[in-house]
């Protein structure tokens, strides 16, 4: 019998241990937090005097938990934006020897201590810790190196930017997220990322392009010009995106050039960027893109066109004359989706002739193309009788007298037009 | 003489039965000898992945995901059938999501109640026409509505189909590179979308799909469309489901995600690449496990074109869902899930032990087939075989007790491990009393709850064999209330 039950008994013991561990851990945590609360209460009482210049008694710093609590209290104080509080907290960290012991642990501690110290020093954020963290970028342990990168990012000093870029180039495998987070906080001049775009390693080029795309406010468009024609389509797409953010004298010209790119997603980015820049000068290029062989590019062109056109009725007229049903539908659909057709309705009663005529022309063309739902709905339900009358008159003029009934045919899909 | 021959025949018959029972016992022992190490691998992978994720959380600046111009927009698809009571609250909650660019597409799937009227009143919907391509097959769209006050909202009113059909219709109208599927009766935490999309921005390879954890909302205090206080439910059947969800998500999905072999992203809350979904033909209308089916076909597609990809489970974005509070509903739900599993696995049977599909084909697929699908049958055969072994004297009763104890304890250790992982990581259940209750219920997870689930699953399999293409009244998960007409 004992041999039969050996395995179940062993499993029962494991189960019991697990249950005890879970309950014990919860109880231990509760106890630990009570003890930490007691230390915290003690230090909070002492803190005003300590911050004012007193030095903590050596015996009060004997226990590691007591030191930890004081350190975490001070680190929390450092997160405040008040420079006086920050200075006092850093001075107290130095006076109590907590900062020195952290720096020493970062250099000579165990792996876990180095890791923890790198994280804490980042939160301290004092410039005095930067050299130690830069040194930690060469630590033998990958996790410590990453923690150092992260902490340098938290400090966010522009001085460390070149070291971060060098670290990326020298490293074989870097956690992309951590590096980007840190680099974006430290690098104030995106030009420092430009060399990455010329790297032979594709992952560095992509990372450089992403970094530039995320912090492009201060980048001049001239510096990006060579990369509009970069052999890597990912770089070209990101650069188009950046140009859409930065703008500049030659931005529209470069983006128009990018609308001819062989890759559909570069063309799409360029069109989106033109929309962001509200580049009316690019109207012709966007109109041309309405006939792009790729469906997504056409959709983006329609969205850009809806954003660009100050006189949508003229664009619609041009598209109607162009006899491209898909371009016209895409444009009208964008106008409907953005609410522009609905928002144009009150202009039917405008006292300004030009506005009223523009609205009439737009809505008339829309109704004739099958986009009558908004007008019909307004004719039936709008609380303003003038708008109801104007909408009804417009419908009558176009010969559309259908009562709104769900309009199944109105919601019908487009047949596939082109490939892509 | 005849008496002797009868005795001989009887003894020969018994010998044959004994032979087969011994063989069965050996086969079942082999089965568990293979399955238990797989469990161990999954647990280790889950622990490793969980540790890595918690490390990543320390450094992941959600702020950057929120502010980055590279964060892709997301179309949120909300299929709604007879959700008049909750749909407005759900949509308002979605509009409050902390995410830079969302488009919410509510698909009214031919509701027979006032779902559409409620939306029209609440958001001032205006009928419109939009150009769209019927890239994916779906039932007729009756009308499209926009909200002039809330441009991010689009409502599609369509003829009744099924959940997959509604999702396909939504996909036809979606414009973002990623889409998120959400059941109309779940609660998302405000930063859930941001958290689930973080890997999309940060991973090196294309992230095809990402899913968050689904937790049980029963018993929790809900206020203003958000979970105000996490509590364990009162009913035993609900608490057992809490443990089951913890085990399924924290171990199962976390582990498979670490191996890039995740076959399921929950349809209640999952993010998918729209381009790839369109490439593979969207959701299938003739399956109930549409979420799993989509993920499995994504694996197949990307493996066949040899493109690196990731399908990830992210354990910190939480979606709170209501689980069945009565046995009848639970039986129906689980039978339907198992039917869906069988259907999906059968359709993609070419992946079974096929090295072409990598870890998904070599590990996850055989696991799903052998453990999740056939596990209930093996367990029933095991119970019968062991009982016969006792009756026929193959095993002594002491040995039988030992085997039963071994099975019970091994199963319970798995359940307790799930609670342990929860305790080591997210600790959503704060009080000691709730922890004790949770641990106490783990003792009933392997017996009798598991046997109950076995019954549900076998019912699902039988149902599939009898009526493979009839999903009947159980077509929707989490939709309330489901009328008998469906």
Interface residues (C-beta under 8 A of the other chain):
Chain A: X1 X4 X5 X7 X8 X11 X12 X14 X15 X18 X19 X21 X22 X23 X25 X26 X27 X30 X119 X143 X146 X150 X175 X176 X177 X178 X180 X181 X184 X203 X210 X213 X214 X241 X245 X295 X299 X326 X329 X330 X332 X333 X336 X337 X338 X339 X341 X342 X343 X370 X371 X372 X373 X374 X376 X377 X404 X406 X407 X408 X410 X411 X412 X413 X414 X416
Chain B: X55 X56 X58 X59 X60 X61 X64 X68 X69 X70 X126 X127 X128 X129 X130 X131 X132 X133 X134 X135 X140 X141 X142 X143 X144 X146 X148 X151 X154 X157 X172 X175 X202 X204 X398 X399 X401 X402 X405 X406 X409 X410 X412 X413 X416 X417 X419 X420 X423 X432 X435 X436 X439
